[in-house]
Amino acid sequence: MKILIVDDEKDYLDTIKLTLQTAFPNVNIQTASNGQTAINICQNENIDLLLLDLNMPRVSGTMVAQTLYKSKRTKHIQIIFVTANSYNDFEKEGFKIGSVDYMSKPIEKHLLINRVGLHLTIIKQNILLKQANTKLKHKVHKVKDKNKMQEQMLIHQSKTSVMGEMIGAIAHQWRQPLNIIATSMINMETKAELDMLDFNEIKRINTKINNTLQFLSKTIDDFRNFFLSSKSKENIDIVKVIHSTINLVRTQFNAHNIVINFEYDEDIEYKTDGYFNELRQVILNLFSNSKDALEILMKKDNSIDGVIDIKLCIVDNDIEIVVCDNGGGIPDDIIKKIFVPYFTTKFVAQGTGIGLYLSKTIIEKLHNGEISVSSIDSGACFTINLPIDS
């Protein structure tokens, strides 16, 4: 640490310097005989404590303090004013311009040592505190970076785990269009062999095949876009989010005898600021969980028809999305853990246990919303609340 003593009296400077060097041998003690020199030293060196004479010719102690306080580099310097004037004079000026203490001339030796020792201790503690804060900030940044990396890994794992679901959906979506193309080609070949193929028939079959191929192409685009992350928040229509997700899985769910019902008021706009694809992933996760529960229940009881009901409404200035199924509900010991990462009741091959955790993260962190779950007599209900776009 460094102390700078500033006074226009040389004998005073020498006496104070000797006293402090004897009391604090590990502290660098410097002197300046005028205000301008003091300012130059403070601006070019790391001075911690300044013993500053209040009344000096030309550049007074007050002017020195004001100059140092205005500079970012020097405003931290602790200033002890030393003056032969009364305390009242100091009180009017000293504390206003950043002084931390005051001593009257002539200075008693033990008082000088005690006061300077006290302020050196405070300075040292402040330095240690800043170092501790720097280390803490570094640790916080490391934890944030680690959490961000883990979250990205969870997102990647979740998208990978849902890939199988999507491949199954594609297979169901494509089965009928591929059959249409195959049937059209066979029909064209048969008519050609029977010499029944004219230009109009070729054009009709060609149009049918082209329309089917466009449907297949659109299906690929829909599934490809599902796995893309939204670049930025935008004003999105929740009705479109849900409809587009239903279109992805409807054929597959119908093949498993699961019906999806979507109910909302067409006269109301359900819009929020958010991420379109991420919200689709949340809805798909809920669909997928309902499907798994329904398939297990329907294997046990063939008379049950699988149903997933989605309702949109406005509640307390929020958009409320309620997704319910008749899959038998969720036991009390499980429902408390359902949003915990890696918690799953499925076999390892069936799920990773991060879909609902990720859904909660997307709703709460990315959209400032809420997601909750409840169990009803026939099944489970998930409720999502999102702020209405203002």
N, C-alpha and C positions, 0 to 999 in steps of 0.2 A: 504494500500500500504506500501511497505518497501523500505527504502533507506539504502544503505551500504556505509560508508565512509572509505576509505582505505588510510592510510598514516603511515610512520614510525616515525613521530613526535607526541608524546603524547599530548603536549600542543595544537597543531593544531587540533588534533582529538576532544579534549574536547571542544574547542572553537566552532568549526563548528557544532558539535552535539548539543550544547546548543542553538546556534542560530537557527538551523532548528527545534528543539523541540519547541521552543518558537513560531516560525512562523507557524509551521504545527503540532499542538497538536494531531491531529488524525492519524498522519503518524508514523509508527514504524521506529525508527532510530537506526541503529546498526553501530559498528565500527570494524575495523580489522587493526592490526599494521604491517602486512606483506602480500605479494602477495599470498603465499600458503594458509594462513588462509582465505583470501578473496575468493579464488577458492573453498575451502571446503564449506564455508558458502553458496555461490551461487549454488553449486551443491546439497545442502541439503535443502535449503529454497527457497521460491518464492520471490526473490529480483527483484524489478521493476526498480530501478535507482541506479547507481553506480557512486560515486564521487571517482575517482581513480587517485592517485599520479602517474605521468608518470615515475619518477626516484626514484626507491626504490632498496635497495641492494638485491642481490641474485635473487629473482623473481621480475622483473621489472613490471611496469604497462602495458607495451607493451606485455609482456609474458602472463600476466593475461588476457588481452583483447583477445589475439590470442587463448588462451585455451578455454575461454568462447564461443567464436564465432564458434569454431569447434563442440561444443556440441549442440544437438537439444534442450536439456532442458534449456540451458543458453544463446543461441544465440540471444534471443529476448531482453535481458537486455539492457536498455539504459545506455550508458557510457558517463560521462562528465570527460574529463581528466583535472587534475590540475597539473600545473608545474611552476617552477620558470624560466624555459628556455624561449627562444623567441618563438613567434608564428610560425616562419619559421620551427623550429624543430618539432613542433606539426603538422604543415601542411604536412610535409613529412611522418609522421608516423601515426598520429591519425586517419584521415579519412580513411586511407587504411584498418584499422583493426576494423572498425565499430563504431567509436566514433561519437556521435551526437553533441557534443559541447566541448568548451575549455574555461578554466579560468586560469588567471595568479595569482601566489602568489606574495604578500599577497592579499587575496580576500577581497574586500570591501563588508561589510555586506549587504547593500541593493541590490548590484549586485547579490550576492549569493542567496538571498531570491527570487528575480525576476526570475533569471535563473531557479532555482529549481522549483519554482511555475509554470513556463511555461511548463517545461517538465513533471511535475506531471499532469498538465491539459491535455497534449497530451497523456500521458499514460492512463489516465482515459477515454478519448474519444476513444482511441483504444480498451480498454476493452469493453466499451459500444457498439462499432461498431462490435466487435467479437460476443458479446451476441446477437445483433440484427441479424447478419448474421446467427448465429446458429438457432435462432428462425425462420428466413426466410427459411432456408434450411429445417427445420422441417415442416413448412407449405407447402413448395413446394413438399416434399415427401408425405405429407398427400393428397395434391391435385392430385399428380400423382397416388397414390394408389387408390384414389376415382375414378379418370378417368379410371384407368385400370379396376376397379371393374364394373363401368358403361358400359365400352366397352364389358367386358365379359358377362354382363347381356344382352346387345344388341345382341351379337352373339347368346346367348342362345335363346332369344326371336325370333330372325330371323329364327333360325333352327326349332324352335317349330312351327312358323307360316307357314313355308314351308312344314312341316310334312304332312299337309292335302293335299297339292299338290302332294307329293310323294305317299301317300296312294291311291290317285286317279290314279296316273300313274301305280302303282302296279296292281290295279284292271284291268286296260286296258291291261297291259302286260300279265296278267295271264289268261284273259278270253279265248283267243284262245287255249293256251296249256291245260287248264283244260277241254275244250271241246274235244280236241284230246284224252285225257286220258279217258274221259267219253265215247266217241264214240268207242274207242278201246275196252273198257271193255264190252260195249253192244254187239259189233261185236263178241268178243270172246264167250260171253254167248250164243248168237244166234246160232253160228256155233256149239257150244257144244251140244245144244239141238237138232240140226239137224244132229248130228253125222258127221259133216264136219270138225272137228277140229283135225288136225294132228300135229306132233311135229314141222315141219317146219313153220306151221302157228302160233303156239304158240310162237316159237322163233322170228318170224317176228313182231308179236304184242308186245312181251316183249321188243324187241329192240326199237320199236317206243315209248313205254311208258317210258323206261329208258332215251332215248334221251330227251324226253319232260321234265322228272323230273330233268335232269341235267340243262336244260334251266331255269327251275323254281328256282333251287338252285343258279345258277349264277345270276339270277335277284335279289334274296334276298341279295347275297354278294355285288352286285353293289349298291343297295340302302343302305345297312348297312354301307358300306365304305364311302358313300357320307357324312354321318353325323360325320365321324371321322375327327378330326383335324390333319393336317399333323404335324409330330413331328419336322421336321427341313427342312430348305431349300434344294432343290435338283435341278439338271438340268432336267427341264421338257419340254416335247414337247407339244406346244400349240395345234397342230392338234389333238393329243390324248385327250387333255382336252376337246376340243369341240366335237369330235366324241363321247366320252364316255357320255357327257351330253346329246347329241342328242339321243343316244340310250336309255337313261333313260326315255325320254318323247315322243319319236317318235310315239309310238302306241297311246298314249293318245291324242296327238295333231292331228294325222290323224283322230281319232274318232270325233274330233271337226272341221274337214275339214280345218286344218291348216297345210300347207306344210313348211318344213324347208329345205332351200337350203344352201349348204356349198361350197364355192369356194376358192381354194388356188392353188398355183403352187407346184406340187408334186416334182419338182426338187430343191426346196428351203427348208432348215431346219429352222423351226420357234421355236427356243429353248431359254429359259430364266431360270435364277435361281429364283425359287419361291416355292410355296406351291400348290401342285396338287389339293387337295380337296377344298381348299379355292377359287381357281380360277374357279373350277367347280360350286361352289355356286354362284359366280358372274354371270357366263353365265346363270345359271338356273334362277336367279333373273330377268335377262333381258328377257329371254324366257317367264317367268311367267307374267311379265308386258305386253309384247306384246300380249300374249294369252288373258289376261283380256280385253285389248283394242279392240282386233279383235272380241271377242265374243259379246261385246256390239254393235259394228258396224254391224256385220253380222246378229244380231237379227233385226236391223233396215232395212237392205237391204240384202235379201236372194241371190242376184245375185253376191255378193262379195265373192271371194275366199281368205281365209286368207293365207298370205305368210310372212315368216320370212327369210330374206337373211343374210348370214354371209360371210364376205370376209376377208381373211388374206392377208397382203402384208407387204413389208418392206419399211418404209418411214424414211429417215434421221437417219439411224442406229437404228431405233426402230421397234419392231413388232407392227403392227397396226391391231386391230380387230374392224371391223365395223359391227354392228348388226342393221339392219333396218327392219321395218315392214310396212304394208299398213293399219295400224289401225286408220288412221285419223289424226295423229299428236298430238302435245301438245300445248295448248294455251299459249300465251306469259306470262300471269300472273302466270301460274303454273310452267313453265319451269325454272324460276329463283329459285324456292323453292324445286325443285325435289330431291335434295340431302340433304335437311334439315331433321334431325331425327324427326320421328313421324309425318311428313307431309304426308298426304294421301288424295286422292280424293275418296277413296273407303269407303264403309260402314265398321263399326268396325269389323263385322264378316268376312269381306273379306281380311283385311290386317292390319298390324301394322304401316306401314309407315317407317319401318327401313331397308327394303331390299336394297334400293338404297344408303342410308347412309352407311350401312355396306359394300356394294360393293365399294363405294368410299374409305372407310377406308382400305379395303383389297388391293385395287390397289395402293393407294398412300403411305400408311404407311408400308405395308408388302412387296411391290414389287417396290417401288420407281418409280411408273408409273403415268399415268394421265388418267382420265376418263371424258368425256364431252358428252353433249347431244345437238342435234339440231332437229328442226322440218322441215320436207319436205312436199311437197304437199300432198302426199298420206299417210304419217305416221311419225314415229319418228326414229331417228338414234342415237345410242350410239357408241362412238368411244373410244377405249381403246388403250393406247400406253404403251408398256412394253420394257425395255432395252433388247437388244439382248445379249445373253450369249457370253462373250468375250472369 
